[in-house]
Amino acid sequence: MKITAVFLSLFFVFGLAACNTMEGAGKDVEAAGDAVEDSARENKNY
């Protein structure tokens, strides 16, 4: 779980630093949401 949190934190930092437009920011946020969904699916306990 800690590794996932570190990965997501780094993703947000680099993703926000890389986007120059609102469209780029939207794509970064969407990618971050996908990463969170994937992590949630992988860590289901049922």
N, C-alpha and C positions, 0 to 999 in steps of 0.2 A: 504494500500500500504506500509506503514511503517513497518507493521508486516511482510510482505513478504520480504522486504529488510533485516530486522533483521534475519529472518529465513534463508535466503540464505547466509548471511554473516557467521552465525554460522555453517551452513552446509559446506561451503568452508573451514573454519578453522579446524573443526573436521575431515572433509573428507581428507584434505591434510595431516593432522597430522597422520591419520590412515594408509595411504598407504605407503608400503615399497618398492614397485616395480613399474615399468612403467605400468604394467598391472593393478595394483591397482589404479594408478593415472588415467588411462584411464577409468576405471569403475566409479571412483569418478566424473570425468568430465562428463561422460555420464549421471549419475544420476542427476547431477546439471542441465544439459541441459533439462532433462525430467521435473525437478521441475519448471524450467522457462517456459517451454511449457505449463504445467498444469496451472500455475498461469496466463499466457496470455489468455488461453481459459476461465478461470473463470472470468476474468476481462474485457471481450469483452463487448462493449456497443452497439452492433448492432446485 
